[in-house]
């Protein structure tokens, strides 16, 4: 058989392929899919082309973070705001020769501190394909560039939204900061959902004017006493509104990388401290509850604590500072004191003797009432868990009476003292402005006992350790506390301490409670080397109170 190439075999094979129905159907669907993919490719190309066209017109590429509502103080002062910004880019090859000088003038106008007119001309003539001439430009600068681009067609803007904090460091730990997609710390984190989903500003209870005075005076105190840190809070006694919350050292939320990460820790909520003689407020409250307020306690000698087997429970006896022995024991001739006097003169020995008289379980139950055995779940965050004793032996009872061996956060202390002095109601705090009067809370102390504690605190501010916190025109009640820090092995370090002052005012019907704390302050020439609360935390509180009174009662 003869085969005719191209005439016998190929036509035969070709015809068989064409008229095979199954093969023809597959080929049809391949053609359809190819056509669809081609159309998608063309559409996407056109879309990118249009976007590029808009971009070149100066509209910019949007890499904006999600929109967030402003954060303002109780009077409407802006604390956090989302503002438009962008990176401005120049493309020298696009600049026509006749426009060189004018484009250079535009560059000099938008960034006069960065480029002289001569520098700008060098950029325009550099021949570089593209270069950034301004990072993080303002809205005004971007507006000028867009106008220039419409005329010269040589600029581009990479536009985005940036979170800005006009108050800088002053609200750092309260407001925190936000990232590209969400709030990361502080109010930005806690109220992230509201800030993302609403346009109306989030109104805080904080007063920016008061906050600034706290920040200023705590900065002065930290420098004057060479302290490691300083903390301060002010709260409305009945509504729980936080009016000021300041912690130093702080950071700039506009530039969070400029400070160490550990500075961001919110110690007002997340660090535990021994609070020293502030705890005598609670000890005296328990004395009243157990009918011990009129009993005389021996205070002229140190007190050695023994366990139930008669062994020494402490390494050394409980004693008082030399000024107490000099002024109260010697000058006043006092060998015994009653509970109110023990608190007034801040006597350690007397406080310990009172505590040893308490029925079994009294302190454990009372501290439980004041939330000292748990973490506080507040609407603006969670506190560290306060640390109290698991076993309440004689040594634990005696030392807790004057604030040693029990550690709490500053927030725990503020709320507990407020409950002791506002009529006996434990109120949870808020960072949001409340448009109502007193809020409901939990009763933890009898009203009459609360009034008696305030009276003692008034006399402390008038007569003893808190005299430097007095201000004209209003009665202040207060209590000081000084606690030596501890080494890793648990022994105390006499060279390092923390000092605290807490005060309420007006003392007859408290509207506000203040807490001031200095971490590791040093003695000064003015204090004669003393570094207890009366010499640093108290005068700091006095300076703050003097500044904020006209604002609180205007």
MARKOL-509393 format. One line per 5 residues: for each residue x, y, z of C-alpha. Coordinates in pm, whole numbers, m for minus. Example, Ala and Ser with C-alpha at 12.3 -4.5 7.8 and 13.67 -1.06 7.14 Angstrom:
REM MARKOL-509393
1230 m450 780 ~ 1367 m106 714
//
This chain:
REM MARKOL-509393
0 0 0 ~ 122 345 m89 ~ 97 626 168 ~ 75 980 48 ~ 210 1197 327
m13 1489 398 ~ m286 1361 176 ~ m383 1021 314 ~ m276 1021 679 ~ m305 1385 798
m641 1458 642 ~ m774 1138 789 ~ m646 1211 1137 ~ m758 1575 1118 ~ m1108 1483 1013
m1135 1226 1291 ~ m1042 1491 1551 ~ m1284 1752 1421 ~ m1589 1538 1410 ~ m1535 1365 1745
m1817 1514 1963 ~ m1648 1453 2300 ~ m1320 1613 2191 ~ m1499 1908 2038 ~ m1688 1974 2367
m1369 1977 2572 ~ m1205 2215 2330 ~ m1505 2449 2354 ~ m1484 2474 2735 ~ m1109 2536 2719
m1176 2826 2486 ~ m1445 2966 2720 ~ m1217 2945 3028 ~ m933 3111 2840 ~ m1164 3392 2734
m1286 3448 3093 ~ m931 3456 3232 ~ m829 3696 2958 ~ m1118 3930 3046 ~ m1028 3921 3417
m666 4001 3332 ~ m770 4295 3113 ~ m1011 4428 3380 ~ m745 4409 3653 ~ m490 4578 3430
m731 4863 3359 ~ m812 4894 3730 ~ m445 4922 3820 ~ m402 5168 3539 ~ m680 5389 3672
m541 5362 4026 ~ m199 5458 3899 ~ m357 5751 3717 ~ m528 5869 4036 ~ m205 5815 4226
m13 6028 3980 ~ m271 6299 4009 ~ m165 6332 4370 ~ m447 6132 4526 ~ m193 5892 4671
m201 5525 4758 ~ m410 5464 5066 ~ m251 5246 5331 ~ m466 5399 5604 ~ m521 5236 5939
m882 5197 6037 ~ m1058 5512 6146 ~ m1068 5564 6523 ~ m1273 5805 6729 ~ m1097 6083 6917
m1028 6052 7290 ~ m1099 6367 7490 ~ m1085 6468 7856 ~ m1395 6556 8062 ~ m1391 6910 7921
m1338 6814 7557 ~ m961 6862 7538 ~ m824 6629 7269 ~ m596 6356 7406 ~ m579 6123 7104
m671 6195 6743 ~ m635 6028 6404 ~ m475 6260 6150 ~ m395 6211 5783 ~ m29 6198 5692
185 6068 5409 ~ 527 6025 5255 ~ 596 6262 4965 ~ 798 6131 4674 ~ 962 6320 4387
1029 6174 4038 ~ 1302 6396 3883 ~ 1281 6243 3530 ~ 923 6371 3501 ~ 1022 6733 3562
1032 6937 3245 ~ 1330 7167 3199 ~ 1115 7479 3203 ~ 965 7373 3540 ~ 1287 7291 3726
1308 7613 3929 ~ 939 7611 4015 ~ 944 7248 4134 ~ 1252 7325 4344 ~ 1065 7617 4498
776 7383 4589 ~ 1017 7142 4763 ~ 1175 7428 4958 ~ 831 7555 5060 ~ 703 7226 5200
1030 7139 5381 ~ 1228 7461 5438 ~ 1418 7314 5734 ~ 1527 7014 5528 ~ 1613 7175 5196
1746 7513 5093 ~ 1650 7626 4744 ~ 1995 7517 4626 ~ 1950 7170 4781 ~ 1607 7139 4618
1753 7221 4275 ~ 2012 6947 4321 ~ 1733 6699 4396 ~ 1535 6796 4088 ~ 1845 6763 3866
1970 6443 4037 ~ 1834 6219 3763 ~ 1725 5963 4022 ~ 1423 5759 3929 ~ 1236 5847 4249
1317 5965 4601 ~ 1136 6060 4923 ~ 1155 6429 5003 ~ 930 6433 5313 ~ 827 6154 5551
519 6191 5772 ~ 401 6505 5599 ~ 124 6721 5744 ~ m214 6769 5576 ~ m108 7121 5475
211 6993 5313 ~ 19 6722 5127 ~ m231 6981 5007 ~ 51 7194 4862 ~ 204 6891 4691
m125 6785 4535 ~ m171 7132 4389 ~ 185 7127 4256 ~ 140 6780 4109 ~ m161 6885 3906
64 7142 3743 ~ 399 6961 3716 ~ 304 6588 3726 ~ 616 6481 3919 ~ 503 6405 4278
338 6112 4449 ~ 198 6076 4801 ~ 185 5753 5000 ~ m103 5854 5223 ~ m198 5697 5556
m372 5781 5884 ~ m161 5828 6196 ~ m267 5831 6561 ~ m141 6142 6737 ~ m131 6234 7107
m128 6614 7152 ~ m68 6587 7528 ~ 246 6380 7465 ~ 379 6209 7784 ~ 122 6355 8023
m143 6086 7952 ~ 99 5812 7845 ~ 4 5531 8084 ~ m367 5614 8092 ~ m433 5646 7720
m161 5411 7597 ~ m121 5392 7221 ~ m260 5225 6908 ~ m98 5025 6630 ~ m202 4996 6267
m504 4777 6330 ~ m596 4812 6698 ~ m528 4972 7036 ~ m230 4816 7208 ~ m226 4959 7561
m425 5179 7798 ~ m759 5329 7696 ~ m670 5266 7331 ~ m669 4893 7410 ~ m950 4874 7667
m1201 5071 7461 ~ m1073 4956 7122 ~ m1415 4833 7003 ~ m1581 5168 7075 ~ m1298 5365 6916
m1315 5156 6597 ~ m1694 5154 6562 ~ m1788 5509 6660 ~ m1731 5860 6534 ~ m1826 6045 6853
m1526 6109 7082 ~ m1469 5887 7384 ~ m1499 6125 7680 ~ m1279 6037 7977 ~ m1329 6137 8339
m971 6273 8353 ~ m929 6652 8372 ~ m633 6753 8152 ~ m566 7061 8366 ~ m540 6856 8685
m343 6585 8506 ~ m86 6842 8394 ~ m42 6975 8749 ~ 11 6622 8880 ~ 265 6556 8606
452 6881 8672 ~ 472 6845 9050 ~ 560 6475 9042 ~ 840 6554 8797 ~ 970 6823 9034
950 6583 9330 ~ 1120 6300 9144 ~ 1413 6527 9060 ~ 1428 6700 9399 ~ 1434 6377 9600
1628 6177 9338 ~ 1351 5918 9339 ~ 1340 5613 9117 ~ 976 5681 9032 ~ 668 5880 9127
296 5800 9117 ~ m17 6006 9172 ~ m395 5961 9149 ~ m704 6168 9223 ~ m1054 6018 9230
m1403 6149 9293 ~ m1498 5984 9624 ~ m1863 5921 9539 ~ m1872 5861 9162 ~ m1544 5675 9127
m1439 5900 8838 ~ m1062 5910 8800 ~ m964 6278 8770 ~ m587 6224 8739 ~ m355 5924 8696
16 5995 8649 ~ 318 5768 8661 ~ 685 5857 8619 ~ 906 5772 8441 ~ 676 5782 8140
704 5765 7761 ~ 594 5954 7453 ~ 308 5764 7280 ~ 391 5955 6962 ~ 729 5781 6961
708 5467 7171 ~ 1050 5343 7061 ~ 1220 5637 7232 ~ 1179 5477 7579 ~ 1254 5131 7722
969 4880 7705 ~ 967 4832 8084 ~ 870 5199 8131 ~ 528 5120 7980 ~ 428 4896 8270
134 5065 8446 ~ 259 5041 8805 ~ m51 5210 8946 ~ m231 4889 8849 ~ 38 4629 8799
297 4666 9080 ~ 261 4565 9444 ~ 415 4765 9727 ~ 424 4752 10104 ~ 236 5065 10207
365 5108 10562 ~ 164 5309 10813 ~ m125 5377 10574 ~ m245 5037 10699 ~ m300 5189 11043
m623 5330 10896 ~ m749 4972 10851 ~ m609 4860 11185 ~ m794 5141 11362 ~ m1116 5058 11176
m1089 4699 11303 ~ m1025 4831 11654 ~ m1352 5025 11639 ~ m1541 4726 11499 ~ m1416 4508 11784
m1476 4760 12062 ~ m1108 4820 12136 ~ m1097 5195 12073 ~ m1088 5293 12442 ~ m839 5034 12564
m497 5166 12673 ~ m196 5005 12504 ~ 163 5021 12629 ~ 381 5210 12378 ~ 697 5315 12561
897 4996 12499 ~ 977 4779 12195 ~ 752 4476 12148 ~ 900 4128 12092 ~ 664 3885 11919
658 3519 12021 ~ 490 3224 11850 ~ 259 2979 12027 ~ 559 2777 12144 ~ 720 3078 12311
989 3121 12048 ~ 1082 3456 11893 ~ 867 3501 11582 ~ 1065 3801 11453 ~ 1439 3862 11430
1408 4185 11629 ~ 1142 4361 11836 ~ 884 4593 11682 ~ 988 4948 11759 ~ 906 5310 11669
1105 5587 11509 ~ 1315 5810 11730 ~ 1088 6113 11678 ~ 794 5923 11832 ~ 998 5832 12139
1124 6188 12171 ~ 798 6380 12114 ~ 533 6142 12245 ~ 700 5925 12507 ~ 944 6179 12654
798 6523 12587 ~ 432 6429 12628 ~ 508 6164 12889 ~ 286 5905 12720 ~ 342 5545 12820
5 5420 12695 ~ m219 5528 12409 ~ m568 5443 12288 ~ m639 5331 11930 ~ m722 5680 11789
m404 5824 11946 ~ m198 5533 11814 ~ m311 5616 11462 ~ m265 5992 11519 ~ 98 5948 11625
159 5655 11389 ~ 280 5422 11661 ~ 401 5079 11544 ~ 415 4917 11887 ~ 63 5026 11975
m74 4914 11636 ~ 82 4570 11681 ~ m62 4534 12031 ~ m411 4622 11900 ~ m384 4360 11624
m282 4090 11872 ~ m611 4160 12054 ~ m826 4093 11746 ~ m1036 3777 11742 ~ m899 3501 11522
m956 3567 11149 ~ m1035 3939 11191 ~ m762 4074 10963 ~ m810 3805 10701 ~ m1181 3880 10678
m1133 4259 10679 ~ m869 4248 10405 ~ m1101 4024 10205 ~ m1368 4294 10237 ~ m1123 4543 10091
m1030 4309 9798 ~ m671 4275 9921 ~ m670 3904 9841 ~ m758 3928 9473 ~ m695 4098 9143
m938 4383 9072 ~ m1130 4341 8746 ~ m1188 4707 8659 ~ m1362 4842 8351 ~ m1032 4986 8227
m811 4687 8305 ~ m705 4425 8557 ~ m476 4490 8851 ~ m204 4267 8986 ~ m322 4034 9264
m251 4181 9607 ~ m52 3954 9840 ~ m165 3888 10196 ~ m69 3616 10441 ~ m191 3259 10405
m121 3189 10774 ~ m204 3457 11030 ~ 24 3388 11325 ~ 128 3646 11588 ~ 408 3788 11371
180 3826 11067 ~ m95 3990 11271 ~ 143 4234 11438 ~ 335 4344 11128 ~ 27 4375 10903
m108 4627 11155 ~ 147 4883 11035 ~ 167 4776 10670 ~ 453 4530 10659 ~ 434 4185 10505
127 4271 10293 ~ 170 4412 9943 ~ m99 4578 9733 ~ m116 4789 9420 ~ m162 5167 9450
m511 5119 9301 ~ m602 4866 9573 ~ m489 5116 9836 ~ m674 5413 9685 ~ m1006 5227 9670
m968 5080 10018 ~ m889 5415 10183 ~ m1175 5572 9991 ~ m1412 5312 10135 ~ m1282 5385 10485
m1344 5758 10452 ~ m1641 5818 10218 ~ m1896 5678 10460 ~ m1800 5312 10428 ~ m1889 5236 10062
m1649 5047 9834 ~ m1684 5206 9489 ~ m1525 5078 9172 ~ m1345 5343 8964 ~ m1414 5452 8608
m1215 5634 8343 ~ m1533 5750 8168 ~ m1710 6074 8252 ~ m2030 6007 8445 ~ m2321 6249 8414
m2481 6130 8736 ~ m2435 6178 9107 ~ m2320 5917 9357 ~ m2319 5558 9231 ~ m2418 5248 9417
m2142 5053 9585 ~ m2081 4786 9846 ~ m2090 4875 10215 ~ m1773 4759 10391 ~ m1766 4984 10700
m2011 5150 10935 ~ m2083 5517 10859 ~ m1997 5633 11211 ~ m1662 5451 11211 ~ m1582 5614 10877
m1651 5958 11028 ~ m1423 5883 11324 ~ m1140 5779 11092 ~ m1177 6104 10897 ~ m1156 6301 11220
m828 6131 11312 ~ m693 6194 10962 ~ m787 6562 10992 ~ m582 6590 11313 ~ m291 6408 11144
m291 6676 10872 ~ m319 6952 11131 ~ m85 6827 11402 ~ 152 6545 11304 ~ 312 6385 10997
84 6529 10724 ~ 103 6900 10814 ~ 279 6990 10488 ~ m31 6879 10290 ~ m254 7154 10433
m394 7414 10195 ~ m586 7732 10262 ~ m961 7734 10236 ~ m1035 7363 10274 ~ m994 7097 10543
m779 6802 10441 ~ m747 6470 10620 ~ m448 6249 10553 ~ m220 5962 10650 ~ 143 5891 10571
325 5565 10515 ~ 691 5468 10479 ~ 803 5113 10404 ~ 1154 4979 10368 ~ 1205 4766 10061
1329 4410 10081 ~ 1629 4218 9955 ~ 1582 3902 9752 ~ 1612 3693 10071 ~ 1322 3881 10233
1524 4094 10473 ~ 1459 4468 10478 ~ 1688 4720 10313 ~ 1719 5037 10523 ~ 1874 5225 10229
1571 5186 10002 ~ 1210 5271 10081 ~ 882 5382 9931 ~ 679 5669 10076 ~ 305 5726 10049
51 5993 10135 ~ m323 5952 10098 ~ m567 6233 10173 ~ m938 6313 10155 ~ m1109 6650 10120
m1321 6826 10230 ~ m1276 6609 10536 ~ m1629 6665 10672 ~ m1790 6532 10352 ~ m1522 6396 10117
m1554 6470 9747 ~ m1204 6365 9644 ~ m930 6127 9748 ~ m564 6173 9653 ~ m273 5930 9662
92 6027 9613 ~ 378 5778 9614 ~ 754 5815 9568 ~ 971 5513 9493 ~ 1313 5516 9662
1337 5889 9743 ~ 1659 6019 9896 ~ 1712 6251 10191 ~ 1793 6616 10123 ~ 1968 6897 10306
1628 7051 10370 ~ 1500 6730 10532 ~ 1814 6679 10736 ~ 1872 6351 10556 ~ 1529 6212 10644
1352 6030 10361 ~ 1021 5936 10521 ~ 684 6034 10370 ~ 644 6344 10586 ~ 950 6494 10414
874 6412 10049 ~ 535 6257 9963 ~ 344 6501 10187 ~ 493 6828 10057 ~ 449 6695 9703
80 6636 9774 ~ 56 6983 9927 ~ 198 7145 9611 ~ m46 6948 9395 ~ m346 7032 9615
m255 7399 9613 ~ m257 7395 9232 ~ m574 7194 9170 ~ m812 7334 9434 ~ m924 7632 9220
m997 7390 8933 ~ m1193 7138 9138 ~ m1412 7393 9313 ~ m1441 7665 9046
//
